[in-house]
């Protein structure tokens, strides 16, 4: 089955596609650990995320949602979930 991930720029540009399916070894994973899996599988994404992901530095680069609700880094993602990764907008 897997976790379905919708990617928007710059994430889709880094991996060369708009959708991914990530198969989990366990039936659930912390969202933060899923990001590390993506970085491992798609090294181009390393430039888009800080080395040590935490709430303070992650949400300046990205926001993510599942079923229309924002995801926290400590939320569990499970097989069959669909999540979306968007770039954070900045400006004034």
Backbone as a chain_set.jsonl record, in Angstrom:
{"seq": "XXXXXXXXXXXXXXXXXXXXXXXXXXXXXXXXXXXXXXXXXXXXXXXXXXXXXXXXXXXXXXXXXXXXXXXXXXXXXXXXXXXXXXXXXXXX", "coords": {"N": [[0.835, -1.176, 0.0], [1.333, 1.73, 1.136], [2.428, 5.171, 1.737], [1.027, 7.998, 0.368], [2.281, 10.745, -1.334], [1.865, 14.026, -2.185], [3.58, 16.344, -4.035], [4.716, 19.673, -4.216], [6.233, 22.512, -5.897], [9.176, 23.674, -4.275], [9.735, 20.999, -3.98], [8.706, 19.028, -5.726], [10.18, 19.648, -7.982], [12.757, 18.998, -7.142], [12.704, 16.186, -6.93], [11.73, 15.443, -9.351], [9.136, 14.697, -9.922], [5.564, 14.789, -9.278], [4.136, 13.241, -7.543], [4.586, 10.744, -5.056], [5.038, 7.425, -3.777], [5.597, 5.99, -0.744], [6.792, 3.177, 0.712], [6.357, 1.715, 3.827], [8.34, 0.239, 6.417], [7.351, -0.41, 8.887], [3.964, -0.265, 10.201], [3.379, 2.341, 10.784], [4.825, 5.641, 11.053], [6.715, 8.353, 12.398], [6.044, 11.646, 11.247], [8.266, 13.344, 10.974], [10.328, 11.446, 10.705], [9.582, 10.316, 8.306], [10.174, 12.421, 6.578], [12.973, 12.373, 6.787], [13.397, 9.874, 5.571], [12.611, 10.487, 2.948], [14.615, 12.35, 2.286], [16.812, 10.663, 2.37], [16.198, 8.849, 0.284], [15.925, 10.574, -1.865], [18.33, 12.457, -2.495], [18.526, 15.057, -3.501], [16.676, 16.508, -2.146], [17.814, 17.161, 0.219], [18.939, 19.694, 0.257], [16.728, 21.258, 0.639], [15.791, 21.019, 3.176], [16.535, 21.554, 6.663], [19.468, 20.305, 8.439], [19.058, 19.195, 11.024], [16.037, 18.547, 11.761], [13.451, 20.396, 13.22], [10.644, 21.885, 14.953], [11.046, 24.643, 14.896], [12.71, 25.197, 12.69], [11.701, 23.771, 10.529], [9.088, 24.556, 9.675], [9.537, 26.997, 8.534], [10.431, 26.438, 6.06], [8.668, 24.707, 4.872], [5.304, 23.501, 4.679], [2.888, 21.104, 5.632], [0.163, 18.862, 5.012], [-2.525, 16.682, 5.931], [-5.475, 15.273, 4.996], [-6.601, 17.857, 4.928], [-5.717, 19.02, 7.265], [-3.135, 20.555, 9.146], [0.047, 19.011, 9.512], [1.944, 17.907, 12.268], [5.374, 17.568, 13.21], [5.639, 15.45, 14.959], [3.457, 13.865, 14.526], [1.908, 10.749, 13.709], [2.255, 8.92, 10.717], [0.567, 6.706, 8.61], [0.222, 3.637, 6.713], [-1.557, 4.091, 3.708], [-2.25, 6.724, 4.147], [-2.562, 10.008, 2.75], [-0.528, 12.649, 2.056], [0.446, 16.088, 1.697], [3.062, 18.172, 0.55], [4.067, 21.432, 0.778], [5.738, 24.435, -0.194], [6.698, 26.944, 2.113], [5.328, 30.183, 2.123], [6.806, 33.327, 1.847], [7.262, 36.761, 2.659], [5.915, 40.093, 2.463]], "CA": [[0.0, 0.0, 0.0], [2.245, 2.855, 1.196], [2.001, 6.534, 2.02], [0.97, 8.761, -0.87], [2.776, 12.093, -1.075], [1.726, 15.02, -3.253], [4.682, 17.303, -3.928], [4.599, 20.936, -4.923], [7.552, 23.128, -5.968], [10.333, 23.152, -4.993], [9.931, 19.573, -3.698], [8.465, 18.266, -6.96], [11.323, 19.918, -8.873], [13.93, 18.28, -6.632], [12.628, 14.74, -7.189], [11.346, 15.226, -10.741], [7.758, 14.209, -10.05], [4.591, 15.46, -8.418], [3.564, 12.277, -6.604], [5.432, 9.633, -4.624], [4.503, 6.443, -2.846], [6.665, 5.506, 0.132], [6.407, 1.966, 1.438], [6.889, 1.733, 5.184], [8.721, -1.043, 7.003], [6.373, -0.579, 9.968], [2.673, 0.227, 9.708], [3.298, 3.779, 11.008], [6.111, 6.321, 11.209], [6.579, 9.776, 12.687], [6.179, 12.478, 10.063], [9.665, 13.79, 10.902], [11.122, 10.336, 10.184], [9.24, 10.184, 6.888], [10.97, 13.434, 5.869], [14.335, 11.842, 6.695], [13.38, 8.819, 4.532], [12.595, 11.167, 1.643], [15.949, 12.911, 2.061], [17.687, 9.526, 2.087], [15.86, 8.29, -1.034], [16.052, 11.631, -2.869], [19.344, 13.364, -1.931], [18.297, 16.431, -3.949], [15.814, 17.167, -1.163], [18.623, 17.562, 1.372], [19.126, 21.143, 0.193], [15.474, 21.932, 0.951], [15.474, 20.836, 4.589], [17.681, 21.709, 7.562], [20.079, 19.032, 8.85], [18.406, 18.698, 12.229], [14.677, 19.057, 11.616], [12.631, 20.624, 14.404], [9.517, 22.796, 14.66], [11.507, 26.01, 14.645], [13.322, 25.387, 11.37], [10.979, 23.053, 9.474], [7.93, 25.271, 9.157], [9.978, 28.132, 7.735], [10.731, 25.923, 4.722], [7.665, 23.789, 4.347], [4.172, 23.097, 5.508], [2.348, 19.84, 5.149], [-1.172, 18.587, 5.496], [-3.183, 15.391, 5.695], [-6.934, 15.445, 5.123], [-6.925, 19.248, 5.151], [-5.224, 19.483, 8.561], [-1.68, 20.659, 9.201], [0.761, 17.931, 10.189], [3.023, 18.21, 13.191], [6.499, 16.648, 13.01], [5.487, 14.293, 15.837], [2.27, 13.089, 14.14], [2.174, 9.474, 13.05], [1.778, 8.679, 9.36], [0.385, 5.261, 8.464], [-0.093, 3.148, 5.37], [-2.821, 4.549, 3.155], [-2.387, 8.174, 4.289], [-2.127, 10.893, 1.672], [-0.07, 13.922, 2.595], [0.936, 17.046, 0.701], [4.165, 19.032, 0.984], [4.069, 22.726, 0.12], [6.752, 25.391, 0.264], [6.163, 28.068, 2.87], [5.381, 31.462, 1.435], [7.357, 34.407, 2.674], [7.077, 38.073, 2.049], [5.155, 40.994, 3.325]], "C": [[0.883, 1.243, 0.0], [1.588, 4.158, 1.592], [2.088, 7.3, 0.706], [1.329, 10.205, -0.556], [2.608, 12.945, -2.326], [2.784, 16.084, -3.022], [4.408, 18.532, -4.775], [5.979, 21.586, -4.933], [7.938, 23.764, -4.633], [10.569, 21.653, -4.809], [9.73, 18.712, -4.94], [9.608, 18.47, -7.948], [12.544, 19.12, -8.441], [13.887, 16.793, -6.967], [12.172, 14.422, -8.615], [9.981, 14.603, -10.934], [6.866, 14.888, -9.028], [3.981, 14.538, -7.369], [4.57, 11.179, -6.306], [4.597, 8.666, -3.8], [5.688, 5.907, -2.059], [6.128, 4.307, 0.892], [7.117, 1.952, 2.785], [7.259, 0.33, 5.64], [7.78, -1.403, 8.147], [5.042, -0.038, 9.454], [2.458, 1.71, 10.001], [4.697, 4.327, 11.259], [5.826, 7.766, 11.609], [6.789, 10.572, 11.402], [7.615, 12.954, 9.879], [10.548, 12.691, 10.315], [10.815, 10.06, 8.713], [10.021, 11.202, 6.057], [12.412, 12.954, 5.715], [14.426, 10.703, 5.675], [13.403, 9.438, 3.139], [13.966, 11.739, 1.305], [16.936, 11.8, 1.713], [17.457, 8.973, 0.676], [16.061, 9.287, -2.167], [17.021, 12.682, -2.337], [19.177, 14.826, -2.356], [17.453, 17.212, -2.944], [16.594, 17.655, 0.054], [18.811, 19.074, 1.419], [17.888, 21.913, 0.628], [15.098, 21.864, 2.428], [16.72, 21.065, 5.439], [18.21, 20.343, 7.989], [19.37, 18.403, 10.04], [17.0, 19.29, 12.268], [14.007, 19.19, 12.984], [11.551, 21.639, 14.038], [9.982, 24.199, 14.284], [12.053, 26.209, 13.239], [12.551, 24.715, 10.233], [9.896, 23.922, 8.845], [8.289, 26.577, 8.462], [10.236, 27.738, 6.292], [9.541, 25.233, 4.067], [6.441, 23.785, 5.256], [3.528, 21.901, 4.841], [0.974, 19.622, 5.74], [-1.598, 17.173, 5.133], [-4.659, 15.625, 5.96], [-7.319, 16.876, 5.49], [-6.455, 19.813, 6.479], [-3.704, 19.508, 8.543], [-1.088, 19.498, 9.987], [1.821, 18.499, 11.113], [4.137, 17.204, 12.95], [6.363, 15.379, 13.841], [4.214, 13.492, 15.554], [2.698, 11.788, 13.484], [1.521, 9.446, 11.682], [1.657, 7.172, 9.222], [0.078, 4.91, 7.017], [-1.473, 3.64, 4.95], [-3.042, 6.047, 3.293], [-1.937, 8.874, 3.015], [-1.753, 12.223, 2.305], [0.404, 14.808, 1.441], [2.013, 17.904, 1.325], [4.17, 20.288, 0.123], [5.23, 23.561, 0.63], [6.046, 26.476, 1.059], [6.313, 29.34, 2.046], [5.958, 32.496, 2.38], [7.15, 35.72, 1.935], [6.219, 38.947, 2.943], [4.191, 41.817, 2.558]], "O": [[1.16, 1.772, -1.076], [0.371, 4.244, 1.761], [3.107, 7.252, 0.017], [0.771, 10.816, 0.354], [3.14, 12.624, -3.389], [2.871, 16.658, -1.936], [3.929, 18.435, -5.905], [6.816, 21.268, -4.088], [7.087, 24.333, -3.948], [11.489, 21.091, -5.404], [10.492, 17.775, -5.181], [9.962, 17.544, -8.677], [13.287, 18.619, -9.285], [14.924, 16.199, -7.259], [12.221, 13.268, -9.04], [9.695, 14.041, -11.991], [7.334, 15.477, -8.054], [3.373, 15.009, -6.408], [5.312, 10.74, -7.185], [3.586, 9.041, -3.206], [6.664, 5.429, -2.637], [5.14, 4.405, 1.62], [8.329, 2.153, 2.864], [6.587, -0.644, 5.3], [7.455, -2.574, 8.344], [4.993, 0.579, 8.389], [1.479, 2.293, 9.535], [5.619, 3.597, 11.623], [4.813, 8.337, 11.206], [7.618, 10.207, 10.568], [8.127, 12.968, 8.76], [11.429, 12.98, 9.506], [11.687, 9.621, 7.964], [10.477, 10.888, 4.958], [13.009, 13.104, 4.649], [15.437, 10.583, 4.982], [14.125, 8.973, 2.257], [14.427, 11.625, 0.169], [17.798, 11.981, 0.853], [18.412, 8.666, -0.038], [16.336, 8.895, -3.301], [16.588, 13.695, -1.787], [19.632, 15.731, -1.656], [17.513, 18.44, -2.9], [16.093, 18.469, 0.83], [18.838, 19.667, 2.498], [17.982, 23.097, 0.953], [14.193, 22.568, 2.878], [17.835, 20.803, 4.989], [17.495, 19.344, 7.913], [19.114, 17.199, 10.047], [16.802, 20.403, 12.753], [13.989, 18.257, 13.787], [11.553, 22.185, 12.934], [9.369, 24.858, 13.444], [11.877, 27.278, 12.655], [12.747, 25.074, 9.072], [9.799, 24.011, 7.621], [7.42, 27.206, 7.857], [10.26, 28.59, 5.403], [9.435, 25.191, 2.841], [6.543, 24.037, 6.457], [3.622, 21.722, 3.627], [0.654, 20.122, 6.818], [-1.11, 16.566, 4.18], [-5.042, 16.115, 7.022], [-8.248, 17.092, 6.268], [-6.756, 20.962, 6.8], [-3.061, 18.609, 8.0], [-1.647, 19.06, 10.993], [2.509, 19.46, 10.77], [3.863, 16.083, 12.521], [6.911, 14.34, 13.473], [3.921, 12.535, 16.27], [3.716, 11.73, 12.794], [0.386, 9.888, 11.508], [2.538, 6.435, 9.664], [-0.277, 5.769, 6.21], [-2.426, 3.61, 5.728], [-3.923, 6.6, 2.635], [-1.055, 8.399, 2.3], [-2.558, 12.843, 3.0], [0.718, 14.323, 0.354], [1.904, 18.317, 2.479], [4.265, 20.217, -1.102], [5.654, 23.402, 1.774], [4.933, 26.88, 0.724], [7.315, 29.534, 1.358], [5.632, 32.528, 3.566], [6.895, 35.747, 0.73], [5.853, 38.557, 4.052], [3.473, 42.63, 3.14]]}, "num_chains": 1, "name": "protein.A"}
